[in-house]
Protein backbone atom coordinates (compact mmCIF):
# COMPACT_ATOMS: atom_id res chain seq x y z
CA UNK A 1 0.00 0.00 0.00
CA UNK A 2 1.30 3.46 -0.88
CA UNK A 3 2.60 5.61 2.00
CA UNK A 4 0.49 8.75 2.35
CA UNK A 5 2.24 10.12 5.42
CA UNK A 6 4.92 9.16 7.91
CA UNK A 7 4.47 11.55 10.82
CA UNK A 8 7.26 11.66 13.38
CA UNK A 9 7.32 15.23 14.76
CA UNK A 10 9.34 14.29 17.84
CA UNK A 11 12.00 12.45 15.81
CA UNK A 12 11.56 9.08 17.50
CA UNK A 13 14.38 6.75 16.51
CA UNK A 14 13.75 3.30 15.06
CA UNK A 15 15.17 1.86 18.27
CA UNK A 16 12.74 3.87 20.42
CA UNK A 17 9.81 2.85 18.24
CA UNK A 18 10.52 -0.83 18.97
CA UNK A 19 9.34 -0.28 22.55
CA UNK A 20 6.19 1.66 21.60
CA UNK A 21 2.69 0.25 21.93
CA UNK A 22 1.47 -0.47 18.40
CA UNK A 23 -2.01 -0.07 16.93
CA UNK A 24 -3.39 -0.86 13.48
CA UNK A 25 -6.41 1.13 12.31
CA UNK A 26 -8.61 1.58 9.25
CA UNK A 27 -10.03 4.91 8.03
CA UNK A 28 -12.01 6.09 5.03
CA UNK A 29 -13.45 8.87 3.01
CA UNK A 30 -17.02 7.66 2.53
CA UNK A 31 -18.79 9.50 -0.29
CA UNK A 32 -22.56 9.93 -0.49
CA UNK A 33 -24.48 10.34 -3.78
CA UNK A 34 -23.82 14.12 -3.70
CA UNK A 35 -20.04 13.65 -3.40
CA UNK A 36 -19.96 14.69 0.29
CA UNK A 37 -17.96 12.71 2.85
CA UNK A 38 -18.92 11.70 6.34
CA UNK A 39 -16.69 13.05 9.12
CA UNK A 40 -17.01 13.06 12.88
CA UNK A 41 -17.34 16.16 15.01
CA UNK A 42 -16.42 15.88 18.69
CA UNK A 43 -18.38 18.95 19.85
CA UNK A 44 -17.18 18.83 23.46
CA UNK A 45 -13.51 18.72 22.45
CA UNK A 46 -13.64 21.04 19.44
CA UNK A 47 -12.24 18.77 16.74
CA UNK A 48 -13.21 16.93 13.55
CA UNK A 49 -11.81 13.63 12.28
CA UNK A 50 -12.27 10.99 9.63
CA UNK A 51 -14.28 7.93 10.63
CA UNK A 52 -12.45 4.75 11.44
CA UNK A 53 -10.68 3.01 14.26
CA UNK A 54 -8.73 0.06 15.49
CA UNK A 55 -8.48 -3.30 13.78
CA UNK A 56 -9.56 -6.03 16.21
CA UNK A 57 -7.77 -9.37 16.53
CA UNK A 58 -8.72 -11.64 13.64
CA UNK A 59 -10.02 -8.75 11.51
CA UNK A 60 -8.56 -7.44 8.28
CA UNK A 61 -8.33 -3.66 7.84
CA UNK A 62 -11.25 -3.86 5.34
CA UNK A 63 -13.40 -5.81 7.80
CA UNK A 64 -12.57 -3.30 10.55
CA UNK A 65 -13.45 -0.46 8.19
CA UNK A 66 -16.90 -1.89 7.43
CA UNK A 67 -17.55 -2.31 11.17
CA UNK A 68 -16.23 1.14 12.12
CA UNK A 69 -18.23 2.92 9.40
CA UNK A 70 -21.41 1.14 10.55
CA UNK A 71 -20.70 2.23 14.13
CA UNK A 72 -19.53 5.79 13.50
CA UNK A 73 -21.54 6.87 10.45
CA UNK A 74 -24.42 4.44 10.84
CA UNK A 75 -24.25 3.21 7.28
CA UNK A 76 -23.11 0.45 4.98
CA UNK A 77 -20.44 0.97 2.34
CA UNK A 78 -19.63 -0.40 -1.11
CA UNK A 79 -16.92 0.04 -3.75
CA UNK A 80 -14.17 0.06 -1.12
CA UNK A 81 -10.83 1.03 -2.72
CA UNK A 82 -7.38 1.17 -1.15
CA UNK A 83 -6.01 4.68 -0.89
CA UNK A 84 -2.77 4.22 1.06
CA UNK A 85 -1.49 4.17 4.61
CA UNK A 86 -0.21 6.52 7.26
CA UNK A 87 2.31 5.87 10.00
CA UNK A 88 2.42 7.94 13.18
CA UNK A 89 5.08 7.86 15.87
CA UNK A 90 3.80 9.54 19.03
CA UNK A 91 6.96 9.64 21.11
CA UNK A 92 5.39 11.42 24.09
CA UNK A 93 2.81 8.64 24.30
CA UNK A 94 5.23 5.82 23.33
CA UNK A 95 2.73 4.91 20.64
CA UNK A 96 2.98 3.82 16.99
CA UNK A 97 -0.07 3.76 14.75
CA UNK A 98 -0.50 2.37 11.24
CA UNK A 99 -3.69 3.50 9.51
CA UNK A 100 -4.90 1.73 6.38
CA UNK A 101 -6.86 4.28 4.37
CA UNK A 102 -9.64 3.70 1.88
CA UNK A 103 -12.31 5.41 -0.15
CA UNK A 104 -15.82 3.99 -0.30
CA UNK A 105 -19.32 4.88 -1.37
CA UNK A 106 -22.40 5.01 0.80
CA UNK A 107 -24.52 1.91 0.19
CA UNK A 108 -28.15 2.87 0.71
CA UNK A 109 -29.25 5.56 3.12
CA UNK A 110 -27.43 7.35 5.92
CA UNK A 111 -28.26 5.76 9.23
CA UNK A 112 -27.87 6.46 12.92
CA UNK A 113 -24.39 5.97 14.41
CA UNK A 114 -23.89 3.61 17.35
CA UNK A 115 -21.39 5.67 19.33
CA UNK A 116 -19.59 4.28 22.37
CA UNK A 117 -20.08 5.88 25.79
CA UNK A 118 -16.71 7.60 25.37
CA UNK A 119 -17.70 9.00 21.96
CA UNK A 120 -21.03 10.20 23.36
CA UNK A 121 -19.19 11.93 26.21
CA UNK A 122 -17.05 13.73 23.61
CA UNK A 123 -20.23 14.90 21.87
CA UNK A 124 -19.66 12.92 18.67
CA UNK A 125 -21.91 13.57 15.70
CA UNK A 126 -21.61 12.55 12.07
CA UNK A 127 -21.66 15.39 9.53
CA UNK A 128 -21.57 15.20 5.73
CA UNK A 129 -19.55 17.86 3.93
CA UNK A 130 -17.49 18.39 0.77
CA UNK A 131 -13.86 17.27 0.87
CA UNK A 132 -12.84 20.95 0.80
CA UNK A 133 -15.02 21.73 3.82
CA UNK A 134 -13.83 18.60 5.63
CA UNK A 135 -10.22 19.68 5.10
CA UNK A 136 -11.00 23.19 6.36
CA UNK A 137 -12.81 21.88 9.45
CA UNK A 138 -10.07 19.39 10.28
CA UNK A 139 -7.32 21.98 9.80
CA UNK A 140 -9.17 24.42 12.07
CA UNK A 141 -9.52 21.95 14.96
CA UNK A 142 -9.88 23.96 18.14
CA UNK A 143 -8.63 21.35 20.59
CA UNK A 144 -5.29 22.22 22.14
CA UNK A 145 -4.56 18.66 23.25
CA UNK A 146 -1.45 17.17 21.64
CA UNK A 147 -3.23 13.94 20.78
CA UNK A 148 -5.66 15.74 18.48
CA UNK A 149 -2.85 17.46 16.60
CA UNK A 150 -1.69 14.03 15.40
CA UNK A 151 -5.18 13.24 14.10
CA UNK A 152 -5.39 16.65 12.46
CA UNK A 153 -2.15 16.21 10.51
CA UNK A 154 -2.98 12.60 9.59
CA UNK A 155 -6.54 13.22 8.43
CA UNK A 156 -5.65 16.38 6.48
CA UNK A 157 -2.92 14.43 4.66
CA UNK A 158 -5.37 11.63 3.81
CA UNK A 159 -7.92 14.08 2.37
CA UNK A 160 -5.28 15.98 0.37
CA UNK A 161 -3.95 12.70 -1.04
CA UNK A 162 -7.46 11.59 -2.06
CA UNK A 163 -8.19 14.97 -3.68
CA UNK A 164 -5.17 14.54 -5.97
CA UNK A 165 -6.58 11.25 -7.23
CA UNK A 166 -10.02 12.57 -8.16
N, C-alpha and C positions, 0 to 999 in steps of 0.2 A: 504494500500500500504506500502511496506517495506521502512524503512528509510535508505537512502543511506548516507546522511550527514546532520548533524545539525551543522551549522557554526556560531559561536558566538565569534569572536576573541576579542571583546571589553567587554565581560562579561555583556551584557545587562541583567538586571533582568526581571523576568516575569512581574513585575509591570510596568517597563519602556516600555516593549514591547506592553502593552495594549494601549499606546498612539501613537504607530508607525503607519504610513501609511502602508497599507497592499496590497500586489499584489499577484495574483495567475498566474502562467505561465505554459507552456507546452514546453518540449524540447525532442529532439530525436537523436539517432544515426540511421541515414538512410543509409542502406547498398545497394550498387549497385551490379550488377551481378558478379563483380570481388572481392567482399568483402571489398571494400573501402567505407568510410563514407564521407558524405558531411559536411564540416565545413565552417565557414565564416571567412574571413580575412579582418580586417579593416586596410587597408594599411596605411592610414594617421595617425592612432593612434598606430600602431605597436602591434596589438593583434589579437588572433584567439579565436573563440568561437563556441559552438554548436549552430545549428539553433533552433529557437523557440522564443516564446515571450508570451505576456500577453493574458490571457483568457478574452474575452469581455463578457459583461453582456448578459446572456441568452445562453452562449456557455458552453459546457462541455470541459474539458481539451483535450479530443480526437478531438473534432470539431475544437478547437483552433489550435491543432497540425497540422491537415490537412491543415488549412488555412495558418498557418505560414510557413510550408514547401513549399507550392505552391508559397508563396511570396518570401521566402528567398533562396530556392534552385531551384525554377522554375519547380518543378516536383510533380507528384502524388505519393502517397504511398499506400502500401498494407501490410497485415500481421502485423498490429500494435499490439505490445505486451507491457503490463505494465512492467516496469523495477523497479521503486521505486520512492521515492520523496526526495527532498532536502529542507531544511529549512535554511534560512539565516536571521540573525539579523544584520542589518547595523546601529549600534548605532549612529555613526557620522551623518548619514543621516536620523535618526529616521524612519527607513524603515524595513519592514519584508516581505520576499518573500518566498512563497511556490512554488516549481517547481515540476510538475508531469512529470516524465521521462519515455520514451518509447524507444523501438527499432521498426524499420519498414524496409520494403524493398522497393526499388525503383519500381514503377509500370510504365513500359514503358521506354521512353527515358528521359535523362536529358534535362531540358528546360532552359529558360532564366528567371532569378529572376526578380521580380518586386519590387525593393528596393524603400524605402521611400526617400524623399529628404534628411533627416537626415543621412540615411544609405549611400546614394550616397556621401554626404559631407565627411563621414568618410572613403570613398574609399572601401566600401564593395565589395567583390567578393566571389563567391562560389568556393571552391576547394575540390577535392575528393582525399583522402589519406587513408592509412591503419590506423587502430586504434592506432598502435604503433607510427606512424608519427604524428597523430593528438594529441596524448598525449604529445609528445615531443614539438610540435609547441605551444600548449596551455601552457605548463609548462615554455616555454622560452619567453612568452609574454614580449615585450619590454616596453610597456606602464608603466609609473611610477605613473599613477593616481590610487588612492585608490580604486575607483569603479571597475576598471578592475581586481584588485587583488581578489575581491570577485568572479567574474566570473571565474577566473583562477582556484581557489581552487574548486569551485563547479563543473565546467566542467571536470576537471581532475578526481575528485572523481567519477563522473558519468561514465566516460570511464573505469576507473579501475574496478568499480563494474561490468560493462557489460563484460569486459574481463574475469572475474572470472567465468562467467556463460557460456561462449562459450567453 
